[in-house]
Amino acid sequence: QVRLVESGGGLVQAGGSLRLSCAASGRIYSINAMGWYRQAPGKQRELVATISRDGSSNYADSVKGRSTISRDSAKNTVYLQMDSLKPEDTAVYYCKATTPILPYWGQGTQVTVSS
């Protein structure tokens, strides 16, 4: 089993920045990739960014150029740096760990961007 704990969400003005953190524990060796997803009210959960075991990353077009996913293997933590935030970035952000058997999700952290 893998446990994920997100932190770093909050209220920020448009144009501001936030860094989200996702700390993983448990069977970390089974994780193939980790990612950030978000869900706004009334909308489906959508991919924001992913990072694989080999370090390759992938971004949604909506955040490309404004967000950077990274990891600190020593701390078993994945980060999402978000810059130039827009009101449409407002959502609950979830961390996901992909393993060969099951995906694991964190509890989510709220990001609110005011105009």
N, C-alpha and C positions, 0 to 999 in steps of 0.2 A: 504494500500500500504506500501511496505517496500523499503527503500532506502539504498543502500550499497555503501560505499566508501572505495576503497582499497588504500593502500600506502605501501611503503617500498621496492619497486623493485629497480633495478639498475644493474650496471655492477660489477661483482666480478670475481676474479681469481678462477680457479679450486682449490678445497679444502677449499674454503672460506665458509662463512656463511651469511645468510640474514634472517631477520625476517619480514614477511609480516603482515600487519594489515588490518582488515576489520571492519569498524565501521557501525553499523546498526542503522537506525532511522525509525520512523513511527510506524506501527502496529507490534511492536516487539513481543507482546504477542502471535501473531499468528504463530511464527516461531517454527517449530518442530525440524529442524536440520539445521546446516550450514556446508558449505564445501568449499574446494578449488579445483579448476579445472585448467587445463592448456591446451594451444593450441600452438603447434609449427608450424612454416610455412609449409604448405602443408600437415598437419596432422589433424586428428579429435581432438576435445576437449576430454580430458580424466580426470578421477578423480584422485586427488592427496590424499586428506584426507577429512574425514567428522567427525563431532562431533554432537551428538544428544542432545536432551534436558536433558536426564539423565546423560550426560557426557561421554557416551561410544563413542569410536572413531574407525575409520577404515582407513586403509592406502593402497595405491597402493603398490604392491610388489616392484616397481621401486624405491620407496622412503622410504620403511620400514627400520627402524633402523637409518635413516639419517634425518628424519623430525618428528616434534612434533606439533600437533594441540592442541590449548588450547583456553580458553575463559575467559574473565573478565566480569561477568554479570553486575557488577556495571557500567561498561563503555560501555556495549552493544557492545563489541568488540571481535572478534575472531582473533587469531594469528596463523601463520604458521612459525615455526622456522625451517629453512633448514640448515643443516650442511653438510660438505664434498661434496659440490656442484660439479657437473660434467658438462661438456659442453652440454651433452644431456638433462640437466635440463633447458636449454634455451627455453623460451616460454613466452607467455603472460599468466599471472596467474589471474584467475577470482574467485571472491567470489560468492557463491550461498546461498540463503536462501530458504528453503523448507517450504511451508505453505500448509494447507489442500486444498487450492484452486489453487494457482499459485506458480511457482518458480520465484524467483527474482535474477537478476544478477547484479553485479557491472560492472564498465566500464573496468576493467582489469588493471594490472600493469606489465610492462615488466621486466623480469629477463633475464639477459645475463651473461653467464658464459664463460669466456675466458680460452683457454687452455695454 
